[in-house]
Amino acid sequence: MNSRTYYYARVSSKEQNLDRQLSAFYALGATDRDIITDKESGKDLDRKGYQALKNAMLRRGDTLVAKSLDRLSRSKTDIHNELQYFKENGIRLKVIDLPTTMMDLPEGQEWVFEMVNNILIEVLGTIAEQERENIRKRQAEGIEAAKQTARS
Protein backbone atom coordinates (compact mmCIF):
# COMPACT_ATOMS: atom_id res chain seq x y z
CA MET A 1 0.00 0.00 0.00
CA ASN A 2 1.33 3.43 -0.92
CA SER A 3 2.00 6.02 1.72
CA ARG A 4 -0.09 9.18 1.60
CA THR A 5 0.28 12.73 2.74
CA TYR A 6 -2.57 14.38 4.62
CA TYR A 7 -2.88 18.02 5.62
CA TYR A 8 -4.57 19.28 8.77
CA ALA A 9 -5.87 22.83 9.24
CA ARG A 10 -7.67 24.21 12.28
CA VAL A 11 -9.10 27.52 13.40
CA SER A 12 -10.77 28.10 16.75
CA SER A 13 -14.23 29.17 15.63
CA LYS A 14 -16.64 28.97 12.71
CA GLU A 15 -16.19 32.71 12.07
CA GLN A 16 -12.45 32.33 11.45
CA ASN A 17 -10.92 31.61 8.07
CA LEU A 18 -8.76 28.65 7.02
CA ASP A 19 -7.42 30.32 3.85
CA ARG A 20 -3.89 31.05 5.14
CA GLN A 21 -3.33 27.42 6.05
CA LEU A 22 -4.99 26.06 2.92
CA SER A 23 -2.87 28.30 0.67
CA ALA A 24 0.28 26.91 2.29
CA PHE A 25 -0.95 23.35 1.66
CA TYR A 26 -1.84 24.02 -1.98
CA ALA A 27 1.65 25.48 -2.49
CA LEU A 28 3.00 22.08 -1.40
CA GLY A 29 0.80 20.26 -3.92
CA ALA A 30 -2.13 19.30 -1.68
CA THR A 31 -5.50 18.46 -3.17
CA ASP A 32 -8.83 19.06 -1.45
CA ARG A 33 -9.31 15.34 -0.76
CA ASP A 34 -6.07 15.26 1.25
CA ILE A 35 -7.00 18.17 3.53
CA ILE A 36 -8.87 17.71 6.79
CA THR A 37 -10.17 20.77 8.63
CA ASP A 38 -11.73 21.70 11.95
CA LYS A 39 -13.27 24.93 13.16
CA GLU A 40 -12.97 24.18 16.86
CA SER A 41 -10.80 25.18 19.79
CA GLY A 42 -7.36 23.65 20.21
CA LYS A 43 -7.88 23.26 23.96
CA ASP A 44 -8.04 19.49 23.53
CA LEU A 45 -7.95 16.84 20.81
CA ASP A 46 -11.67 16.08 20.76
CA ARG A 47 -12.32 17.46 17.29
CA LYS A 48 -14.29 15.57 14.64
CA GLY A 49 -11.90 16.10 11.71
CA TYR A 50 -8.74 15.45 13.70
CA GLN A 51 -10.09 12.28 15.28
CA ALA A 52 -11.22 10.96 11.87
CA LEU A 53 -7.77 11.72 10.47
CA LYS A 54 -5.95 10.05 13.34
CA ASN A 55 -8.20 7.03 13.82
CA ALA A 56 -9.46 6.23 10.32
CA MET A 57 -7.08 7.71 7.77
CA LEU A 58 -3.44 7.89 8.88
CA ARG A 59 -1.44 4.68 8.49
CA ARG A 60 2.15 3.65 9.06
CA GLY A 61 4.35 5.35 6.47
CA ASP A 62 1.97 8.29 5.95
CA THR A 63 2.86 11.93 6.46
CA LEU A 64 0.79 14.56 8.25
CA VAL A 65 1.42 18.23 7.41
CA ALA A 66 0.28 21.16 9.57
CA LYS A 67 1.01 24.87 9.12
CA SER A 68 2.11 25.31 12.73
CA LEU A 69 2.38 23.10 15.78
CA ASP A 70 -0.41 24.87 17.64
CA ARG A 71 -2.87 23.76 14.96
CA LEU A 72 -2.66 20.27 16.50
CA SER A 73 -3.30 21.52 20.02
CA ARG A 74 -2.79 24.38 22.45
CA SER A 75 -1.83 21.88 25.16
CA LYS A 76 1.84 21.02 25.56
CA THR A 77 0.91 17.64 27.01
CA ASP A 78 -1.38 16.84 24.07
CA ILE A 79 1.29 17.93 21.58
CA HIS A 80 3.86 15.72 23.28
CA ASN A 81 1.46 12.74 23.38
CA GLU A 82 0.49 13.15 19.72
CA LEU A 83 4.13 13.36 18.64
CA GLN A 84 4.85 10.19 20.59
CA TYR A 85 1.84 8.49 18.96
CA PHE A 86 3.03 9.51 15.48
CA LYS A 87 6.54 8.26 16.19
CA GLU A 88 5.34 4.91 17.58
CA ASN A 89 3.01 4.42 14.61
CA GLY A 90 5.48 5.36 11.87
CA ILE A 91 3.67 8.56 10.87
CA ARG A 92 5.85 11.49 9.88
CA LEU A 93 4.80 14.96 11.01
CA LYS A 94 5.84 17.94 8.94
CA VAL A 95 5.20 21.43 10.31
CA ILE A 96 5.56 24.14 7.70
CA ASP A 97 6.62 26.74 10.28
CA LEU A 98 9.36 24.35 11.55
CA PRO A 99 11.64 24.05 8.51
CA THR A 100 13.70 21.21 9.98
CA THR A 101 10.58 19.01 9.98
CA MET A 102 10.14 19.65 6.26
CA MET A 103 13.58 18.37 5.27
CA ASP A 104 14.25 14.94 3.87
CA LEU A 105 16.74 13.31 6.15
CA PRO A 106 19.92 11.63 4.95
CA GLU A 107 20.13 8.06 6.18
CA GLY A 108 22.01 7.87 9.46
CA GLN A 109 21.47 11.56 10.32
CA GLU A 110 17.92 11.28 11.62
CA TRP A 111 19.03 11.66 15.25
CA VAL A 112 20.34 15.20 14.63
CA PHE A 113 17.04 16.41 13.24
CA GLU A 114 15.09 14.58 15.92
CA MET A 115 17.12 16.34 18.62
CA VAL A 116 16.63 19.79 17.04
CA ASN A 117 12.93 19.13 16.45
CA ASN A 118 12.41 17.96 20.04
CA ILE A 119 13.90 21.21 21.35
CA LEU A 120 11.81 23.34 18.97
CA ILE A 121 8.67 21.40 19.77
CA GLU A 122 9.22 21.78 23.52
CA VAL A 123 9.63 25.56 23.19
CA LEU A 124 6.75 26.01 20.74
CA GLY A 125 4.49 23.71 22.75
CA THR A 126 5.07 25.88 25.80
CA ILE A 127 4.32 29.02 23.79
CA ALA A 128 1.11 27.50 22.39
CA GLU A 129 -0.05 26.55 25.89
CA GLN A 130 0.76 30.04 27.21
CA GLU A 131 -1.21 31.61 24.36
CA ARG A 132 -4.22 29.49 25.35
CA GLU A 133 -3.91 30.84 28.92
CA ASN A 134 -3.67 34.41 27.60
CA ILE A 135 -6.80 33.90 25.48
CA ARG A 136 -8.73 32.65 28.52
CA LYS A 137 -7.51 35.59 30.60
CA ARG A 138 -8.52 38.13 27.91
CA GLN A 139 -11.95 36.49 27.61
CA ALA A 140 -12.49 36.69 31.37
CA GLU A 141 -11.39 40.34 31.42
CA GLY A 142 -13.77 41.13 28.54
CA ILE A 143 -16.68 39.43 30.29
CA GLU A 144 -15.97 41.34 33.51
CA ALA A 145 -15.73 44.65 31.61
CA ALA A 146 -19.06 43.94 29.91
CA LYS A 147 -20.67 43.18 33.30
CA GLN A 148 -19.31 46.45 34.72
CA THR A 149 -20.66 48.37 31.73
CA ALA A 150 -24.08 46.70 32.09
CA ARG A 151 -24.22 47.67 35.80
CA SER A 152 -23.46 51.32 35.02
C-alpha positions in Angstrom: 0.0 0.0 0.0 1.3 3.4 -0.9 2.0 6.0 1.7 -0.1 9.2 1.6 0.3 12.7 2.7 -2.6 14.4 4.6 -2.9 18.0 5.6 -4.6 19.3 8.8 -5.9 22.8 9.2 -7.7 24.2 12.3 -9.1 27.5 13.4 -10.8 28.1 16.8 -14.2 29.2 15.6 -16.6 29.0 12.7 -16.2 32.7 12.1 -12.5 32.3 11.4 -10.9 31.6 8.1 -8.8 28.6 7.0 -7.4 30.3 3.9 -3.9 31.0 5.1 -3.3 27.4 6.1 -5.0 26.1 2.9 -2.9 28.3 0.7 0.3 26.9 2.3 -0.9 23.4 1.7 -1.8 24.0 -2.0 1.7 25.5 -2.5 3.0 22.1 -1.4 0.8 20.3 -3.9 -2.1 19.3 -1.7 -5.5 18.5 -3.2 -8.8 19.1 -1.4 -9.3 15.3 -0.8 -6.1 15.3 1.2 -7.0 18.2 3.5 -8.9 17.7 6.8 -10.2 20.8 8.6 -11.7 21.7 12.0 -13.3 24.9 13.2 -13.0 24.2 16.9 -10.8 25.2 19.8 -7.4 23.6 20.2 -7.9 23.3 24.0 -8.0 19.5 23.5 -7.9 16.8 20.8 -11.7 16.1 20.8 -12.3 17.5 17.3 -14.3 15.6 14.6 -11.9 16.1 11.7 -8.7 15.5 13.7 -10.1 12.3 15.3 -11.2 11.0 11.9 -7.8 11.7 10.5 -5.9 10.1 13.3 -8.2 7.0 13.8 -9.5 6.2 10.3 -7.1 7.7 7.8 -3.4 7.9 8.9 -1.4 4.7 8.5 2.1 3.7 9.1 4.3 5.3 6.5 2.0 8.3 6.0 2.9 11.9 6.5 0.8 14.6 8.2 1.4 18.2 7.4 0.3 21.2 9.6 1.0 24.9 9.1 2.1 25.3 12.7 2.4 23.1 15.8 -0.4 24.9 17.6 -2.9 23.8 15.0 -2.7 20.3 16.5 -3.3 21.5 20.0 -2.8 24.4 22.4 -1.8 21.9 25.2 1.8 21.0 25.6 0.9 17.6 27.0 -1.4 16.8 24.1 1.3 17.9 21.6 3.9 15.7 23.3 1.5 12.7 23.4 0.5 13.2 19.7 4.1 13.4 18.6 4.9 10.2 20.6 1.8 8.5 19.0 3.0 9.5 15.5 6.5 8.3 16.2 5.3 4.9 17.6 3.0 4.4 14.6 5.5 5.4 11.9 3.7 8.6 10.9 5.8 11.5 9.9 4.8 15.0 11.0 5.8 17.9 8.9 5.2 21.4 10.3 5.6 24.1 7.7 6.6 26.7 10.3 9.4 24.3 11.6 11.6 24.1 8.5 13.7 21.2 10.0 10.6 19.0 10.0 10.1 19.6 6.3 13.6 18.4 5.3 14.2 14.9 3.9 16.7 13.3 6.2 19.9 11.6 5.0 20.1 8.1 6.2 22.0 7.9 9.5 21.5 11.6 10.3 17.9 11.3 11.6 19.0 11.7 15.2 20.3 15.2 14.6 17.0 16.4 13.2 15.1 14.6 15.9 17.1 16.3 18.6 16.6 19.8 17.0 12.9 19.1 16.5 12.4 18.0 20.0 13.9 21.2 21.3 11.8 23.3 19.0 8.7 21.4 19.8 9.2 21.8 23.5 9.6 25.6 23.2 6.8 26.0 20.7 4.5 23.7 22.8 5.1 25.9 25.8 4.3 29.0 23.8 1.1 27.5 22.4 0.0 26.6 25.9 0.8 30.0 27.2 -1.2 31.6 24.4 -4.2 29.5 25.4 -3.9 30.8 28.9 -3.7 34.4 27.6 -6.8 33.9 25.5 -8.7 32.7 28.5 -7.5 35.6 30.6 -8.5 38.1 27.9 -12.0 36.5 27.6 -12.5 36.7 31.4 -11.4 40.3 31.4 -13.8 41.1 28.5 -16.7 39.4 30.3 -16.0 41.3 33.5 -15.7 44.6 31.6 -19.1 43.9 29.9 -20.7 43.2 33.3 -19.3 46.4 34.7 -20.7 48.4 31.7 -24.1 46.7 32.1 -24.2 47.7 35.8 -23.5 51.3 35.0 
